Amino acid sequence: MHFSHRAVPIALAAVLIDAIGFGIVLPVLPTLIVELTAQSLPEATRIGGWLAIVFALAHFFAGPILGNLGDRFGRRPVILAAMLIFAADYALMAFAPTIAWLFAGRLIAGIAGAVYGPANAILADVTPPEKRGATFGLMGAAFGIGFIIGPALGGLLADLGPRAPFIAAAALAAINAAWISIWLPETLAPGNRRPFEWKRANPLGTFAPLFGLKGAAPLLIVMFIWQLAHQVYPATWAFYAELAHGWDTQAIGWSLAASGTAMALTQIFVTGRAIAALGETRTLMIGLIVGALVYAGYAFADQGWQVYALLTVGALQMLAYPSLNAMLSRMVDASNQGALQGGMASIASIAAIFGPLSLTQTLAYGAEHGFPGAAFALASALALIAVAIVAIFLLRRPVSPPEPVA
């Protein structure tokens, strides 16, 4: 695939390796929590939810700070620092002697996890506005490919113990940091930089300039609800797979790898074409509807082949986020792309606070009462709300981009 700027593949690779590091530990997380706490699997699910919340709280505050630091000092130093923090964090979690150490590791990871804001800002810096939807789709593809490699590798490394995948993730993050330091060029021209202001780094204040723009409010609401529903995957999948289907660590890893394959193929071959042919609003609607239906399917699936059929079709839900991202990115100018992406990361973090809290508790309660698919039923209901908002506010009257924000 042709890239118009050499920073694009490096930014995508940063997300790829970060996704590998994130995905590589998911298959062993239930086992490690049970090992450190001596609790039952449903109770470990609840603890896993609190781990996700700690990550999200740190991410919520760090997202706009990193985005605004990128607008002040450039994208390269910010993304490099985040990768170095990731490497140290996974090493810490690899040797965590208690569950408290694991919580500390997730807190650090939440800070470094805001790397997606600067990475998306790099893509916005070097991509024309009309091509950003497809380019942001490649970001989703990089994450999807990371989920092909990461969970499969994590499942295989689990034979060496539940801590081995964390060591591998630390090594990958360190290699990524070295590559960024050598090859990544700076993409934000000095003339487009602006002073760092704490009021603009406020997680809520980041989006203040957008609230008055025509069409922004429905987009932001849909973004939040969709991210809330989508938390069902990172927060509950490993626990759901074991509770609902009795899968072991390797089976969980392979299922996540299969899901990553489907997501990557969708983002590479479908997203750009769908947006070009249907427009961003209708492409968004397709992604949301598919998500709602697939979540419902997972809720009632009782055989493994059904899960694989659902995750194959369900990859089309990945059309939603790039469409939303492209629509919002056209509402701000070059000097504010980092702030926008940091703010979007903060919206995702708010969802990642409330999502795991509600979804893991729902899963644990459902499992204790004979319905381990309860979390996916809740996610389906949330996705249907997002579908209704798009149908009412956007589908019949597509959003026209206003003048760029100064």
Buried (B, 14 or more C-beta within 10 A) or exposed (E): EEBEBEBBBBBBBBBBBBBBBBBBBBBBBBBBBBBBBEBEBBBBBBBBBBBBBBBBBBBBBBBBBBBBBBBBBBBBBBBBBBBBBBBBBBBBBBEBEEBEBBBBBBBBBBBBBBBBBBBBBBBBBBBEEEBBBBBBBBBBBBBBBBBBBBBBBBBBBBEEBBBBBBBBBBBBBBEBBBBBEEEBEBBBEEEBBBEBEEEBBBBEBBBEBBEEBEBBBBBBBBBBBBBBBBBBBBBBBBBBBBBBBEBEBBBBBBBBBBBBBBBBBBBBEBBBEBBBEBBBBBBBBBBBBBBBBBBBBBBEBEEBEBBBBBBBEBBBBBBBBBBBBBBBBBBBEBBBBBBBBBBBBBBBBBBBBBBBBBBBBBBBBBBBEEBBBBBBBBBBEBBBBBBEBBEEBBBEEEBEBBEEBE
